[in-house]
Amino acid sequence: MLIPSYFFHLGIVGLSIVGIKKLYMENLNEALSLLAVGMIMVFLILFLVVVVGNVVIMFTNRFAPVTEKPGVGGAGGRSSNPKKLAVIAAVVDVITHGKGRVDSIQKK
């Protein structure tokens, strides 16, 4: 099988078309592999950040002592309307499904 000469060189420049296509494919393969490796590394690093953050939060909640009892003292205890405080505490309790608490209420 005879291959035309323009597949092998470009006249004066002397570059081979086959070589250009091969070089182009090598560059494309390298770019795609770098893209894949970069995306995998970003995913792994973000995964590690989330896991380490959750572990730190878990240990902090487990071993850090609570220094102040809820509803005692502070600037929030000066309110003159206990009904409003009860409503706010009830709303926080409903929204957080019993996991939240009101430490203080400050008017800005």
DSSP file (Angstrom, degrees, kcal/mol; ACC not computed):
  #  RESIDUE AA STRUCTURE BP1 BP2  ACC     N-H-->O    O-->H-N    N-H-->O    O-->H-N    TCO  KAPPA ALPHA  PHI   PSI    X-CA   Y-CA   Z-CA
    1    1 A M              0   0    0      0, 0.0     2,-0.4     0, 0.0     0, 0.0   0.000 360.0 360.0 360.0 128.8    0.0    0.0    0.0
    2    2 A L        -     0   0    0      0, 0.0     0, 0.0     0, 0.0     0, 0.0  -0.761 360.0-153.7 -93.9 133.4    1.4    3.3   -1.0
    3    3 A I        -     0   0    0     -2,-0.4     5,-0.1     1,-0.0     0, 0.0  -0.914  27.1-111.4-106.3 130.0    1.0    6.3    1.3
    4    4 A P    >   -     0   0    0      0, 0.0     3,-1.4     0, 0.0     4,-0.3  -0.196  24.6-118.5 -58.5 152.5    1.0    9.7   -0.3
    5    5 A S  G >> S+     0   0    0      1,-0.3     3,-1.6     2,-0.2     4,-1.4   0.723 105.7  72.2 -68.4 -22.0    4.0   11.9    0.5
    6    6 A Y  G 34 S+     0   0    0      1,-0.3    -1,-0.3     2,-0.2    11,-0.3   0.641  88.1  64.8 -72.8  -9.5    2.0   14.7    2.2
    7    7 A F  G <4 S+     0   0    0     -3,-1.4    11,-1.3     1,-0.1    10,-0.3   0.689 107.6  41.4 -77.7 -16.9    1.4   12.3    5.1
    8    8 A F  T <4 S+     0   0    0     -3,-1.6     2,-0.3     1,-0.3    -2,-0.2   0.750 122.2   5.9-104.3 -27.9    5.2   12.4    5.8
    9    9 A H     <  -     0   0    0     -4,-1.4    -1,-0.3     7,-0.2     7,-0.2  -0.990  51.2-134.0-155.2 163.0    6.3   16.0    5.3
   10   10 A L    >   -     0   0    0      5,-0.4     3,-1.2    -2,-0.3     2,-0.3  -0.391  49.7-113.7-115.3  51.7    5.1   19.5    4.7
   11   11 A G  T 3  S+     0   0    0      1,-0.3    -1,-0.3     2,-0.2     3,-0.0  -0.360  94.4  12.1  64.2-117.9    7.5   20.6    2.0
   12   12 A I  T 3  S+     0   0    0     -2,-0.3    -1,-0.3     1,-0.2    -2,-0.0   0.876 128.5  53.0 -65.1 -41.3    9.8   23.4    3.2
   13   13 A V  S <  S-     0   0    0     -3,-1.2    -1,-0.2     1,-0.1    -2,-0.2   0.893  90.6-150.8 -66.3 -38.7    9.0   23.1    6.9
   14   14 A G        +     0   0    0      1,-0.3     2,-0.4    -4,-0.2    -3,-0.1   0.694  41.0 144.5  78.9  19.3    9.8   19.4    6.9
   15   15 A L        -     0   0    0     -5,-0.1    -5,-0.4     4,-0.0     2,-0.4  -0.722  47.6-127.4 -90.3 139.9    7.4   18.5    9.7
   16   16 A S     >  -     0   0    0     -2,-0.4     4,-2.0    -7,-0.2    -7,-0.2  -0.704   3.0-147.1 -88.7 137.0    5.6   15.2    9.5
   17   17 A I  H  > S+     0   0    0     -2,-0.4     4,-2.6   -10,-0.3     5,-0.2   0.886 102.8  53.5 -67.4 -38.8    1.8   15.2    9.8
   18   18 A V  H  > S+     0   0    0    -11,-1.3     4,-2.3     1,-0.2    -1,-0.2   0.913 109.3  49.2 -62.2 -41.0    2.0   11.9   11.5
   19   19 A G  H  > S+     0   0    0      2,-0.2     4,-2.7     1,-0.2    -2,-0.2   0.872 109.9  51.2 -64.9 -37.7    4.4   13.3   14.0
   20   20 A I  H  X S+     0   0    0     -4,-2.0     4,-2.6     2,-0.2    -2,-0.2   0.922 111.4  47.4 -65.8 -43.3    2.2   16.3   14.6
   21   21 A K  H  X S+     0   0    0     -4,-2.6     4,-2.3     2,-0.2    -2,-0.2   0.901 113.3  48.6 -64.8 -39.8   -0.8   14.1   15.3
   22   22 A K  H  X S+     0   0    0     -4,-2.3     4,-2.3     2,-0.2    -2,-0.2   0.924 112.7  47.4 -65.5 -44.1    1.2   11.9   17.6
   23   23 A L  H  X S+     0   0    0     -4,-2.7     4,-2.4     1,-0.2    -2,-0.2   0.899 111.6  51.4 -62.6 -41.3    2.6   14.9   19.5
   24   24 A Y  H  X S+     0   0    0     -4,-2.6     4,-2.4     1,-0.2    -2,-0.2   0.912 111.0  47.2 -62.1 -44.1   -1.0   16.3   19.7
   25   25 A M  H  X S+     0   0    0     -4,-2.3     4,-2.8     2,-0.2    -1,-0.2   0.869 110.6  52.1 -68.4 -36.3   -2.3   13.0   21.1
   26   26 A E  H  X S+     0   0    0     -4,-2.3     4,-2.4     2,-0.2    -2,-0.2   0.922 111.6  46.7 -64.5 -42.3    0.5   12.8   23.6
   27   27 A N  H  X S+     0   0    0     -4,-2.4     4,-2.5     2,-0.2    -2,-0.2   0.907 113.3  48.9 -64.8 -41.0   -0.2   16.3   24.8
   28   28 A L  H  X S+     0   0    0     -4,-2.4     4,-2.6     2,-0.2     5,-0.2   0.917 111.6  49.0 -65.4 -43.0   -3.9   15.6   25.0
   29   29 A N  H  X S+     0   0    0     -4,-2.8     4,-2.2     2,-0.2    -2,-0.2   0.902 112.4  48.4 -63.0 -40.8   -3.3   12.3   27.0
   30   30 A E  H  X S+     0   0    0     -4,-2.4     4,-2.4     2,-0.2    -2,-0.2   0.908 111.8  49.3 -66.0 -41.0   -1.0   14.1   29.4
   31   31 A A  H  X S+     0   0    0     -4,-2.5     4,-2.3     2,-0.2    -2,-0.2   0.917 112.4  47.3 -64.2 -43.5   -3.5   16.9   29.9
   32   32 A L  H  X S+     0   0    0     -4,-2.6     4,-2.4     2,-0.2    -1,-0.2   0.884 111.9  49.8 -67.6 -37.3   -6.3   14.5   30.6
   33   33 A S  H  X S+     0   0    0     -4,-2.2     4,-2.6    -5,-0.2     5,-0.2   0.907 111.5  48.7 -68.2 -39.3   -4.2   12.5   33.0
   34   34 A L  H  X S+     0   0    0     -4,-2.4     4,-2.5     2,-0.2    -2,-0.2   0.892 111.1  51.4 -64.3 -38.5   -3.2   15.6   34.9
   35   35 A L  H  X S+     0   0    0     -4,-2.3     4,-2.4     2,-0.2    -2,-0.2   0.931 111.6  46.6 -61.9 -45.9   -6.8   16.7   35.0
   36   36 A A  H  X S+     0   0    0     -4,-2.4     4,-2.3     2,-0.2    -2,-0.2   0.926 113.8  47.2 -64.5 -45.1   -7.9   13.3   36.4
   37   37 A V  H  X S+     0   0    0     -4,-2.6     4,-2.4     1,-0.2    -1,-0.2   0.912 112.9  49.9 -63.5 -42.0   -5.1   13.2   39.0
   38   38 A G  H  X S+     0   0    0     -4,-2.5     4,-2.4    -5,-0.2    -2,-0.2   0.910 111.2  47.8 -63.2 -42.8   -5.9   16.8   40.0
   39   39 A M  H  X S+     0   0    0     -4,-2.4     4,-2.2     2,-0.2    -1,-0.2   0.892 112.2  49.7 -67.1 -38.4   -9.6   16.2   40.4
   40   40 A I  H  X S+     0   0    0     -4,-2.3     4,-2.5     2,-0.2    -2,-0.2   0.909 111.4  49.3 -65.6 -41.2   -8.9   13.0   42.5
   41   41 A M  H  X S+     0   0    0     -4,-2.4     4,-2.7     2,-0.2     5,-0.2   0.910 110.4  49.8 -65.6 -41.5   -6.5   14.8   44.7
   42   42 A V  H  X S+     0   0    0     -4,-2.4     4,-2.5     2,-0.2     5,-0.2   0.922 111.6  49.4 -62.0 -42.9   -8.9   17.7   45.3
   43   43 A F  H  X S+     0   0    0     -4,-2.2     4,-2.3     1,-0.2    -2,-0.2   0.930 112.7  46.9 -61.7 -45.6  -11.7   15.2   46.2
   44   44 A L  H  X S+     0   0    0     -4,-2.5     4,-2.4     2,-0.2    -2,-0.2   0.904 112.7  48.7 -64.8 -41.3   -9.4   13.3   48.6
   45   45 A I  H  X S+     0   0    0     -4,-2.7     4,-2.2     2,-0.2    -1,-0.2   0.918 112.7  47.3 -67.0 -42.1   -8.2   16.5   50.3
   46   46 A L  H  X S+     0   0    0     -4,-2.5     4,-2.2    -5,-0.2    -1,-0.2   0.891 111.3  52.4 -65.0 -37.7  -11.7   17.9   50.7
   47   47 A F  H  X S+     0   0    0     -4,-2.3     4,-2.4    -5,-0.2    -2,-0.2   0.924 110.0  48.3 -61.7 -44.4  -12.8   14.5   52.1
   48   48 A L  H  X S+     0   0    0     -4,-2.4     4,-2.8     1,-0.2     5,-0.3   0.881 109.1  53.3 -64.3 -38.0  -10.0   14.5   54.6
   49   49 A V  H  X S+     0   0    0     -4,-2.2     4,-2.3     2,-0.2    -1,-0.2   0.922 111.3  46.1 -62.2 -43.4  -10.9   18.1   55.7
   50   50 A V  H  X S+     0   0    0     -4,-2.2     4,-2.3     2,-0.2    -2,-0.2   0.926 115.0  46.4 -65.8 -44.5  -14.5   17.0   56.3
   51   51 A V  H  X S+     0   0    0     -4,-2.4     4,-2.2     2,-0.2    -2,-0.2   0.935 114.7  46.0 -64.9 -46.8  -13.5   13.9   58.2
   52   52 A V  H  X S+     0   0    0     -4,-2.8     4,-2.5     1,-0.2    -1,-0.2   0.900 112.6  51.7 -64.8 -39.7  -10.9   15.7   60.4
   53   53 A G  H  X S+     0   0    0     -4,-2.3     4,-2.3    -5,-0.3    -1,-0.2   0.916 110.6  47.6 -61.7 -43.4  -13.4   18.5   61.1
   54   54 A N  H  X S+     0   0    0     -4,-2.3     4,-2.4     2,-0.2    -2,-0.2   0.879 111.7  50.5 -66.5 -37.0  -16.1   16.1   62.2
   55   55 A V  H  X S+     0   0    0     -4,-2.2     4,-2.6     2,-0.2     5,-0.2   0.913 110.6  49.1 -66.7 -42.0  -13.6   14.3   64.4
   56   56 A V  H  X S+     0   0    0     -4,-2.5     4,-2.4     1,-0.2    -2,-0.2   0.916 112.5  48.1 -63.1 -42.4  -12.4   17.5   66.0
   57   57 A I  H  X S+     0   0    0     -4,-2.3     4,-2.5     2,-0.2    -2,-0.2   0.910 111.5  50.6 -63.4 -41.8  -16.1   18.6   66.6
   58   58 A M  H  X S+     0   0    0     -4,-2.4     4,-1.9     2,-0.2    -2,-0.2   0.938 113.4  44.1 -62.8 -47.5  -16.9   15.2   68.1
   59   59 A F  H  X S+     0   0    0     -4,-2.6     4,-2.7     2,-0.2     5,-0.4   0.881 113.2  52.0 -66.3 -37.1  -13.9   15.2   70.5
   60   60 A T  H  X S+     0   0    0     -4,-2.4     4,-2.0    -5,-0.2    -2,-0.2   0.928 111.8  45.6 -64.4 -44.3  -14.6   18.8   71.5
   61   61 A N  H  < S+     0   0    0     -4,-2.5    -1,-0.2    -5,-0.2    -2,-0.2   0.834 117.3  45.8 -67.6 -31.1  -18.2   18.1   72.3
   62   62 A R  H  < S+     0   0    0     -4,-1.9    -2,-0.2    -5,-0.2    -1,-0.2   0.909 126.3  23.0 -79.0 -42.3  -17.3   15.0   74.2
   63   63 A F  H  < S+     0   0    0     -4,-2.7    -3,-0.2    -5,-0.1    -2,-0.2   0.613  94.5  96.0-107.4 -13.9  -14.4   16.2   76.3
   64   64 A A  S  < S-     0   0    0     -4,-2.0     2,-0.1    -5,-0.4    -4,-0.0  -0.664  73.6-127.6 -80.6 126.5  -14.8   20.0   76.6
   65   65 A P        -     0   0    0      0, 0.0     2,-0.7     0, 0.0    -2,-0.1  -0.431  14.1-121.0 -73.8 146.6  -16.5   21.0   79.8
   66   66 A V        -     0   0    0      1,-0.2     3,-0.0    -2,-0.1     0, 0.0  -0.789  26.0-169.1 -85.1 119.9  -19.6   23.2   79.7
   67   67 A T        +     0   0    0     -2,-0.7     2,-0.4     1,-0.1    -1,-0.2   0.738  64.7  45.8 -85.4 -22.9  -18.7   26.2   81.9
   68   68 A E  S    S-     0   0    0      5,-0.0    -1,-0.1     3,-0.0     5,-0.0  -0.963  76.9-127.9-128.8 136.0  -22.0   27.8   82.2
   69   69 A K    >   -     0   0    0     -2,-0.4     3,-1.4     1,-0.1     2,-0.1  -0.592  40.1-101.9 -78.9 141.8  -25.5   26.4   82.9
   70   70 A P  T 3  S+     0   0    0      0, 0.0    33,-0.1     0, 0.0    -1,-0.1  -0.395 101.7  13.7 -66.7 137.6  -28.2   27.3   80.4
   71   71 A G  T 3  S+     0   0    0     31,-0.3     2,-0.5    32,-0.3    32,-0.1   0.550  97.3 117.5  81.2   9.1  -30.5   30.1   81.5
   72   72 A V  S <  S-     0   0    0     -3,-1.4    -1,-0.2    31,-0.1     4,-0.1  -0.938  74.4 -38.1-115.0 127.9  -28.4   31.2   84.5
   73   73 A G  S    S+     0   0    0     -2,-0.5     4,-0.3     1,-0.1     3,-0.2  -0.003  80.4 103.6  63.9-165.4  -27.0   34.7   84.8
   74   74 A G  S >  S-     0   0    0      1,-0.2     3,-0.9     2,-0.2    -1,-0.1  -0.128  90.7 -60.1  81.3 180.0  -25.5   36.7   81.9
   75   75 A A  G >  S+     0   0    0      1,-0.2     3,-1.0     2,-0.1    -1,-0.2   0.718 128.0  66.6 -73.5 -21.1  -27.0   39.7   80.0
   76   76 A G  G >  S+     0   0    0     -3,-0.2     3,-0.8     1,-0.2    -1,-0.2   0.682  87.0  68.7 -75.7 -16.3  -29.9   37.6   78.9
   77   77 A G  G <  S+     0   0    0     -3,-0.9    -1,-0.2    -4,-0.3    -2,-0.1   0.470  82.1  75.8 -80.7  -0.7  -31.3   37.2   82.4
   78   78 A R  G <   +     0   0    0     -3,-1.0    -1,-0.2    -4,-0.1    -2,-0.1   0.437  63.2 127.1 -90.8   1.0  -32.3   40.9   82.7
   79   79 A S    <   -     0   0    0     -3,-0.8    -3,-0.0     1,-0.1     6,-0.0  -0.295  49.9-153.1 -65.3 141.8  -35.4   40.7   80.4
   80   80 A S  S    S+     0   0    0      1,-0.2    -1,-0.1     2,-0.0    -3,-0.0   0.526  79.5  67.5 -91.6  -6.8  -38.5   42.1   82.0
   81   81 A N     >  +     0   0    0      1,-0.1     4,-1.4     2,-0.0     3,-0.3  -0.856  52.9 178.8-120.2  97.3  -40.9   39.9   79.9
   82   82 A P  H  > S+     0   0    0      0, 0.0     4,-2.3     0, 0.0     5,-0.1   0.761  80.8  64.1 -68.8 -23.2  -40.7   36.2   80.8
   83   83 A K  H  > S+     0   0    0      2,-0.2     4,-2.2     1,-0.2     5,-0.2   0.914 102.4  48.3 -65.8 -41.0  -43.5   35.4   78.3
   84   84 A K  H  > S+     0   0    0     -3,-0.3     4,-2.5     2,-0.2    -1,-0.2   0.897 110.9  51.2 -64.7 -39.5  -41.3   36.5   75.4
   85   85 A L  H  X S+     0   0    0     -4,-1.4     4,-2.5     1,-0.2    -2,-0.2   0.910 110.1  49.4 -62.9 -41.3  -38.4   34.4   76.8
   86   86 A A  H  X S+     0   0    0     -4,-2.3     4,-2.2     2,-0.2    -2,-0.2   0.886 111.4  49.1 -65.6 -38.9  -40.6   31.4   77.0
   87   87 A V  H  X S+     0   0    0     -4,-2.2     4,-2.4     2,-0.2    -2,-0.2   0.924 112.2  47.8 -66.3 -44.3  -41.8   31.9   73.4
   88   88 A I  H  X S+     0   0    0     -4,-2.5     4,-2.4     1,-0.2    -2,-0.2   0.923 112.8  48.5 -62.9 -44.1  -38.3   32.3   72.1
   89   89 A A  H  X S+     0   0    0     -4,-2.5     4,-2.1     1,-0.2    -1,-0.2   0.889 111.7  50.2 -63.4 -38.9  -37.1   29.2   74.0
   90   90 A A  H  X S+     0   0    0     -4,-2.2     4,-2.3     2,-0.2    -2,-0.2   0.897 110.4  49.5 -66.4 -40.2  -40.1   27.2   72.7
   91   91 A V  H  X S+     0   0    0     -4,-2.4     4,-2.7     2,-0.2     5,-0.2   0.919 111.7  48.1 -65.1 -43.6  -39.4   28.2   69.1
   92   92 A V  H  X S+     0   0    0     -4,-2.4     4,-2.3     1,-0.2     8,-0.3   0.898 111.4  51.6 -62.6 -40.1  -35.8   27.3   69.4
   93   93 A D  H  <>S+     0   0    0     -4,-2.1     5,-2.2    -5,-0.2     4,-0.4   0.900 113.1  44.3 -63.9 -41.5  -36.8   23.9   70.9
   94   94 A V  H ><5S+     0   0    0     -4,-2.3     3,-0.7     3,-0.2    -2,-0.2   0.926 114.9  47.4 -69.4 -44.9  -39.2   23.2   68.1
   95   95 A I  H 3<5S+     0   0    0     -4,-2.7    -2,-0.2     1,-0.2    -1,-0.2   0.897 119.2  38.7 -65.8 -40.6  -36.9   24.3   65.3
   96   96 A T  T ><5S-     0   0    0     -4,-2.3     3,-1.3    -5,-0.2    -1,-0.2   0.367 108.3-120.6 -93.7   5.9  -33.9   22.3   66.6
   97   97 A H  T < 5S-     0   0    0     -3,-0.7    -3,-0.2    -4,-0.4    -4,-0.1   0.885  74.9 -49.6  56.6  42.7  -35.9   19.3   67.7
   98   98 A G  T 3 <S+     0   0    0     -5,-2.2    -1,-0.3    -6,-0.2    -5,-0.1   0.448 123.0  99.8  82.2   1.3  -34.8   19.6   71.3
   99   99 A K    <   +     0   0    0     -3,-1.3     2,-0.2    -6,-0.2    -2,-0.1   0.631  68.3  73.1 -94.3 -14.8  -31.1   19.9   70.5
  100  100 A G        -     0   0    0     -8,-0.3     2,-0.3    -7,-0.2    -4,-0.0  -0.561  57.7-169.0 -99.3 163.1  -30.8   23.7   70.8
  101  101 A R        -     0   0    0     -2,-0.2     2,-0.7    -9,-0.0    -2,-0.0  -0.983  25.3-118.4-146.8 156.9  -30.8   26.0   73.8
  102  102 A V        +     0   0    0     -2,-0.3   -31,-0.3     1,-0.2     3,-0.1  -0.872  30.3 171.6 -99.3 113.7  -31.0   29.7   74.4
  103  103 A D        -     0   0    0     -2,-0.7     2,-0.3     1,-0.3   -32,-0.3   0.876  65.8 -12.2 -87.3 -43.9  -27.9   31.0   76.2
  104  104 A S        -     0   0    0    -29,-0.1     2,-0.5   -28,-0.1    -1,-0.3  -0.994  51.4-146.1-156.4 155.8  -28.6   34.7   76.0
  105  105 A I        -     0   0    0     -2,-0.3     2,-0.4    -3,-0.1   -26,-0.1  -0.991  21.9-178.2-127.1 122.6  -30.8   37.2   74.2
  106  106 A Q        -     0   0    0     -2,-0.5     2,-0.5   -30,-0.0   -30,-0.1  -0.970  20.5-139.2-125.7 136.8  -29.4   40.6   73.4
  107  107 A K              0   0    0     -2,-0.4    -2,-0.0     1,-0.1     0, 0.0  -0.804 360.0 360.0 -93.1 129.8  -31.1   43.5   71.8
  108  108 A K              0   0    0     -2,-0.5    -1,-0.1     0, 0.0    -2,-0.0   0.422 360.0 360.0-101.7 360.0  -29.0   45.4   69.2
